[in-house]
Amino acid sequence: MFSNIDTTEILLIVLVTLLVIGPERMPEVLRTLGLWVGRISRSFAAMKIEIEQEIGMDDVRRQLHNESVMAQMKKIEDEVNHSIHPPAADPSADPSAETAEVTKATDDTPQHSP
């Protein structure tokens, strides 16, 4: 919000504030400003907590955590199952199996002599 304010602009704001308020009232004004900022900050924090309770953010966070834990457990279970019982080789996926079947088929064909 205030990311593009330079030092000269801040000094100008402080100088104008000092001239308008005066040096004798400046500590009192800053103290009051600090109190108001603190009250507003606490109010926003309280509203945030109330809204989170209203929509059940704790339940949502707990559910998301449980889902991520279950996904990790499923992944570990799959890895363990694949390391203990490697998936069976599918003969249709293995090109050497197709070559062996073709070779066997050509060996079984009757030979004709010319």
C-alpha atoms as a printed R data frame, in Angstrom:
    type eleno elety resid chain resno       x       y       z
1   ATOM     1    CA   MET     A     1   0.000   0.000   0.000
2   ATOM     2    CA   PHE     A     2   2.723   2.473   0.988
3   ATOM     3    CA   SER     A     3   5.536   0.746  -0.878
4   ATOM     4    CA   ASN     A     4   6.209   3.662  -3.216
5   ATOM     5    CA   ILE     A     5   6.678   6.392  -0.568
6   ATOM     6    CA   ASP     A     6  10.253   7.753  -0.380
7   ATOM     7    CA   THR     A     7  12.112   9.213   2.528
8   ATOM     8    CA   THR     A     8  11.525  12.779   1.366
9   ATOM     9    CA   GLU     A     9   7.755  12.250   1.316
10  ATOM    10    CA   ILE     A    10   7.829  10.802   4.831
11  ATOM    11    CA   LEU     A    11   9.899  13.760   6.064
12  ATOM    12    CA   LEU     A    12   7.440  16.157   4.427
13  ATOM    13    CA   ILE     A    13   4.483  14.439   6.156
14  ATOM    14    CA   VAL     A    14   6.284  14.577   9.531
15  ATOM    15    CA   LEU     A    15   7.149  18.260   9.038
16  ATOM    16    CA   VAL     A    16   3.561  19.215   8.114
17  ATOM    17    CA   THR     A    17   2.203  17.191  11.046
18  ATOM    18    CA   LEU     A    18   4.657  18.873  13.408
19  ATOM    19    CA   LEU     A    19   3.660  22.322  12.138
20  ATOM    20    CA   VAL     A    20  -0.083  21.618  12.354
21  ATOM    21    CA   ILE     A    21  -0.099  19.880  15.746
22  ATOM    22    CA   GLY     A    22   2.838  21.584  17.347
23  ATOM    23    CA   PRO     A    23   5.784  20.061  19.205
24  ATOM    24    CA   GLU     A    24   4.139  20.261  22.657
25  ATOM    25    CA   ARG     A    25   1.120  18.128  21.632
26  ATOM    26    CA   MET     A    26   3.036  15.710  19.377
27  ATOM    27    CA   PRO     A    27   3.791  13.032  22.059
28  ATOM    28    CA   GLU     A    28   0.140  12.997  23.141
29  ATOM    29    CA   VAL     A    29  -1.083  12.678  19.541
30  ATOM    30    CA   LEU     A    30   1.380   9.861  18.783
31  ATOM    31    CA   ARG     A    31   0.353   8.014  21.943
32  ATOM    32    CA   THR     A    32  -3.327   8.333  21.020
33  ATOM    33    CA   LEU     A    33  -2.605   7.239  17.461
34  ATOM    34    CA   GLY     A    34  -0.746   4.181  18.776
35  ATOM    35    CA   LEU     A    35  -3.683   3.272  21.020
36  ATOM    36    CA   TRP     A    36  -6.120   3.527  18.103
37  ATOM    37    CA   VAL     A    37  -3.908   1.429  15.844
38  ATOM    38    CA   GLY     A    38  -3.646  -1.214  18.601
39  ATOM    39    CA   ARG     A    39  -7.422  -1.268  19.090
40  ATOM    40    CA   ILE     A    40  -8.055  -1.611  15.376
41  ATOM    41    CA   SER     A    41  -5.476  -4.384  15.130
42  ATOM    42    CA   ARG     A    42  -7.061  -6.301  18.021
43  ATOM    43    CA   SER     A    43 -10.517  -5.814  16.498
44  ATOM    44    CA   PHE     A    44  -9.405  -7.251  13.173
45  ATOM    45    CA   ALA     A    45  -7.739 -10.191  14.924
46  ATOM    46    CA   ALA     A    46 -10.911 -10.865  16.912
47  ATOM    47    CA   MET     A    47 -13.032 -10.682  13.754
48  ATOM    48    CA   LYS     A    48 -10.685 -13.081  11.986
49  ATOM    49    CA   ILE     A    49 -10.906 -15.591  14.835
50  ATOM    50    CA   GLU     A    50 -14.685 -15.271  14.967
51  ATOM    51    CA   ILE     A    51 -15.036 -15.800  11.207
52  ATOM    52    CA   GLU     A    52 -12.726 -18.809  11.304
53  ATOM    53    CA   GLN     A    53 -14.787 -20.319  14.120
54  ATOM    54    CA   GLU     A    54 -17.997 -19.546  12.271
55  ATOM    55    CA   ILE     A    55 -16.990 -21.324   9.095
56  ATOM    56    CA   GLY     A    56 -15.263 -24.151  10.950
57  ATOM    57    CA   MET     A    57 -11.699 -23.563   9.803
58  ATOM    58    CA   ASP     A    58 -10.358 -25.965  12.429
59  ATOM    59    CA   ASP     A    59 -12.430 -28.763  10.912
60  ATOM    60    CA   VAL     A    60 -11.335 -27.819   7.403
61  ATOM    61    CA   ARG     A    61  -7.654 -27.732   8.412
62  ATOM    62    CA   ARG     A    62  -8.000 -31.054  10.229
63  ATOM    63    CA   GLN     A    63  -9.704 -32.654   7.206
64  ATOM    64    CA   LEU     A    64  -7.037 -31.378   4.804
65  ATOM    65    CA   HIS     A    65  -4.300 -32.676   7.100
66  ATOM    66    CA   ASN     A    66  -5.994 -36.086   7.345
67  ATOM    67    CA   GLU     A    67  -6.342 -36.292   3.556
68  ATOM    68    CA   SER     A    68  -2.670 -35.481   3.018
69  ATOM    69    CA   VAL     A    69  -1.635 -38.075   5.619
70  ATOM    70    CA   MET     A    70  -3.861 -40.691   3.974
71  ATOM    71    CA   ALA     A    71  -2.380 -39.889   0.539
72  ATOM    72    CA   GLN     A    72   1.146 -40.309   1.927
73  ATOM    73    CA   MET     A    73   0.185 -43.618   3.562
74  ATOM    74    CA   LYS     A    74  -1.336 -44.877   0.293
75  ATOM    75    CA   LYS     A    75   1.828 -43.915  -1.593
76  ATOM    76    CA   ILE     A    76   4.031 -45.739   0.938
77  ATOM    77    CA   GLU     A    77   1.739 -48.778   0.823
78  ATOM    78    CA   ASP     A    78   1.949 -48.881  -2.984
79  ATOM    79    CA   GLU     A    79   5.744 -48.606  -2.868
80  ATOM    80    CA   VAL     A    80   5.978 -51.439  -0.332
81  ATOM    81    CA   ASN     A    81   3.603 -53.630  -2.343
82  ATOM    82    CA   HIS     A    82   5.592 -53.034  -5.540
83  ATOM    83    CA   SER     A    83   8.865 -53.826  -3.791
84  ATOM    84    CA   ILE     A    84   7.516 -57.050  -2.232
85  ATOM    85    CA   HIS     A    85   5.380 -58.197  -5.166
86  ATOM    86    CA   PRO     A    86   6.590 -56.685  -8.432
87  ATOM    87    CA   PRO     A    87   3.794 -56.348 -10.959
88  ATOM    88    CA   ALA     A    88   3.411 -59.428 -13.179
89  ATOM    89    CA   ALA     A    89   4.853 -59.021 -16.646
90  ATOM    90    CA   ASP     A    90   2.170 -58.683 -19.293
91  ATOM    91    CA   PRO     A    91   3.152 -60.830 -22.290
92  ATOM    92    CA   SER     A    92   1.398 -58.472 -24.706
93  ATOM    93    CA   ALA     A    93   3.531 -55.568 -23.438
94  ATOM    94    CA   ASP     A    94   6.839 -57.450 -23.799
95  ATOM    95    CA   PRO     A    95   8.204 -57.275 -27.378
96  ATOM    96    CA   SER     A    96  10.430 -60.316 -26.835
97  ATOM    97    CA   ALA     A    97   7.337 -62.384 -25.991
98  ATOM    98    CA   GLU     A    98   5.797 -61.427 -29.336
99  ATOM    99    CA   THR     A    99   8.989 -62.447 -31.139
100 ATOM   100    CA   ALA     A   100   8.987 -65.784 -29.317
101 ATOM   101    CA   GLU     A   101   5.360 -66.403 -30.326
102 ATOM   102    CA   VAL     A   102   6.091 -65.555 -33.962
103 ATOM   103    CA   THR     A   103   9.127 -67.866 -33.957
104 ATOM   104    CA   LYS     A   104   7.067 -70.689 -32.437
105 ATOM   105    CA   ALA     A   105   4.314 -70.160 -34.978
106 ATOM   106    CA   THR     A   106   6.749 -70.369 -37.894
107 ATOM   107    CA   ASP     A   107   8.300 -73.549 -36.463
108 ATOM   108    CA   ASP     A   108   4.895 -75.261 -36.337
109 ATOM   109    CA   THR     A   109   4.009 -74.529 -39.953
110 ATOM   110    CA   PRO     A   110   4.290 -77.505 -42.262
111 ATOM   111    CA   GLN     A   111   7.334 -77.511 -44.474
112 ATOM   112    CA   HIS     A   112   6.700 -78.002 -48.196
113 ATOM   113    CA   SER     A   113   9.375 -79.418 -50.268
114 ATOM   114    CA   PRO     A   114   9.530 -78.221 -53.899
